[in-house]
């Protein structure tokens, strides 16, 4: 059974100022998602599932579903705010989605095979998809998942801070835990982030980070569902609280119920966290077209 690629596309894009998932960066009208899907198809993935908001359904239908229908199986699901455990009590002021863990959970009825997870606004590179695909088709342990890791220095924006999951790895390249670190900024000597007590945390740029390029097995729905129930009980009345994937899996890694293999990619990440990032993305897409990595038109 071929693995599925799950595309997380329900984020608001608040720092970017719009629907960055649908912004054009390629010479023939391509978005970043188009390049990720193109790489997924040519590495062997068998299905694409989008997680979206209802207000972008028509755009997703036109931009992706219609173009891909003859190339790969495509489906989508809405990340509605009311898709919650029975009896949940939540804030009436809630506007934003419940986070990336919830985004995976809403696809439980759509995915029955090993699957990869990507952000819609991040460019990962063909080698990263090869690494992910190889793991999903060859690793048979139902409770072993993976992260495709990147060097922190290869994932920073020149135009503002970013949030990154700093991965701590043992001698067997298994994840021991992830520290979700916010507001990491690029500097000439590496990177810095604010600490919890007002101090500055310094990074060399060689640290391994997660870019939400995950490989999961269907068993993850049980673990993520359990953690989401606990999250809603504790934070349901907070209109801004979100449950991210690293926080969800960390508990089960520490308890030994699951393991997560960290597989390193040498690709250089880029994305559109800020509008000022877009020219750099466009420039790099054009460079890779000149180098023959991508055709000038994907469709």
N, C-alpha and C positions, 0 to 999 in steps of 0.2 A: 504493500500500500504506500503510495507516494505521500510525503508530508504536505501539510497545509501551511500557508503563510498568513498570519493574522496581522492586519494593518490597523494600528490604533490611530483613528482619524477624527476623534470626537473632541479633541482639545480646543479651547477657545482661542489660543494664540494671542493672549492679552499683551504680552511684551512686544509682539510683532505688529499688532494693530490691525488684525483682520484674519481672514481664513488663509493662512500661509500654506495649508495643505494643498490648496488649489491654485497657488501662484505659479505662473509660467516661468521656467528657468531654461528650457531647451529651445533650440532654433526652430523647431516645428511645433511649438505649443506644448511641450512636455513639462510636467511637474516633477518634483523630486520623487513622488510616489511612482511615476511611470518608470523611472530608471531602476528603482528597487524591484518593481514587478518584472521588468525585462530581465534583470539579473536572476530573479527567482525562477522564471520560466526556463532560462537557458541552463540553470544548474539542476533542474529536475523536479521542482515543486509541482504538485498536481492540482492545487486549488488555492484560491485567494478568498479570504473573508475579511471584509471591512467592518470596523466598528465606527459608527457615525452618529451625528445628531440628525434629528428629523428635518431641521431647516436646511441641510445641505443635501438631502436625498436626491433632488432633481439634478443638481450639479454632478453628483457622484454617478448617477445613472448615465448622464450624457458623456461625461469625461472618461469613465472607466468601464462601466458595465457593458455598454454598447460596443466599445472598441475592443474589449477583451473576449467577447463571447465566443469567437471562433478560435481563440488561442489557448484558453485555460478556463476551467470551471470557476465561476465567480459567484459570491453570495455576500450579503451584508446583514447586519443586525444593528438595532438602535441601542445606544446607551442611555436609556430613559432613567430619569431620577427615581421613578417609582418601582423599578425592578429591584426589590429589596426582600430580605427574609420576612416571612410571615410574622406579623405582630410588631414590626419595627416602628419606633416612634422617632420622627426626624423633624428638623426645623422647617417651618413653612417658608422661611426666607431662602432656602437652598436654591441656587441658580446653576452652579457649576457641576459637572459630572463628579462621581464619587472617587475617581482616581483610576490608575491603570489596572489594579487588581480587579476592580469591579468591571472594567472593560473586558477583561478576559472571561470573567464569570458569565457575562451575558451571552457568550458564544457557546455555552456548554451543549446546547441542542444542535449546534452546527458542526462541531468538530469531534470526531471519534478516533483520530489518528495522531501520531506525533506532529507537533506544529512549532513553527518559529513565530516570534513576535517582534514587530518592528514599530518604531514611530513613523508617522507619515511625513514628517518634516526633516528627517535626517537622511543623509546620503552615507551608505555603509561601504560600498565597493564590492565588486564581483568576488574577490577572494574571501570576503567575510561570508557571503552567501554559500560559497563552496564549503567552507569550514562548517557552517551550520547544517547544511544538507547532509554532509558526510556523517555527522553525529546522529542526526535524526533517523537515518536509514540503517546505521550500523550498531548503535548502542541499544541493547535489548532489555536493560534493567528498567522496569516501569517507574521506579522512583528515583532515577538519576536524570537530572536535567543539565542544561549547560548555559553558560554565558559566553558570548564572543566578546573578549575584552580588548580594549584599546589603551595605548599609552595616553595618559592625561594630556601631555603636551601636544598630541595630535588631535585634540578634541576641543580646543579653546577658541572662543570668538575674539576678534580684535575690537569688538564694538560694545562690550559690556560683560557682565558676569553671567555665569552658567551654573547650573546645579548638576552634580555628578555623584554617582555612587562609587566610592573608593573601595576596591575589592581587596580583601585580605585572604591570602592563598597559602595552603600548606605545601609540603614538599611533594605531594602527589598531584599538584595543580587542582586541588579541590577547594572550593570556596569555604572559608571558615566564618566570615561575616562581611556585610557591606555597611559602610558608614555613609549614609546619605548626607552629602556636604553641599551647602548652599552658598551662592554668591562667590564662586571661584573666579578670580580675575587674572588675566594674563599680564605678566610683567617681564621686563628684560631678563630677569634672573630666574624665571620659573613661573610660579603662580602663588597667589595668596587668597585666603578666605577668612572671614571673621570667625573667631572662636566663641564659645558660649559665655565666656567671662570677659569679653571685650578684647582679648588678645588676638593676634594674627596667627593663623596657621599657615606655615610655609610648605610648598610642594616643589619638588625638583622637576616635575614633568614626566618622570619615568614611572609614576604610580599607575597601577592597572585600574581602569575605570569601566563601569558598565554604561553602555549607551542604549540600554533597553533592547539589545539584540539577544533575545533569549531563545532557548530550545526547551520545549516542554513535552511531557507525555500526558495522556488523558487523566492520569491519576492526580494531576495538579488541581483539578476542579474540586476535589474533596478537601485538599489542604487550604486552598484559597477561600473556599466557601466557609470553612470553619473559622478562619481568621477574620473574614469579613463580618460574620455574625458578632464576634467579639468587638470589632471596631465600631459597628453601629450602636451596640449597647453603650459603649464609652463615649462616642463622639457624634452620635446622630443628631444632637441638638446644636452642633457647631456648624454654621452655614458654609464654612470654608474648609473644613477638614477633609483630607483626601487620604486614601490608603494606596500606597504605591507598591509595586511588585517586590522591591528589595525588603521592605518592612514585613511584608506578608511571609516571604519564604525564610527570613532570618530565623524565626522561632523554630521552624522544622529542620533547618540545617543544624542548629545547635543541639536539638534533641536527637539527631541521628536518624530521623524518619525519612529524610531525603538527602541526597548529595547533589552538588552542582559542580560540574567540571568547568574550569575556566580555560577557554581555548583562545589563544592570542591571535589577533589580526595585526598585520603591519600597515593596513590601509590607513589613510588619513581621512578622518571624519570631516564633513562640513555640513552645515545646515542653515536654516533661516530663523534663528532665534530672534534676531532683530532685522528690521528692514535694511539696515546698512550692510547686512551680511549678503544680501542678494547679488550685488555685482561680483563678489568673490565666487559665489556658487556658479553663476553664469560663466565666468571666466574659466573655471575648472571644468565645467561640462564641455565647453568648446575645445579646451585643450585635449581632453580625452577623445573627443570626436576626431581631432586632427591626428591623434596617435592610433586611431583605429579601434579603440576599446568599445566605442558605441557608434552606430550609424547616425547620420545627420537627422534621420527621421525614424523613430522607433516603431511607428505603425504604418 
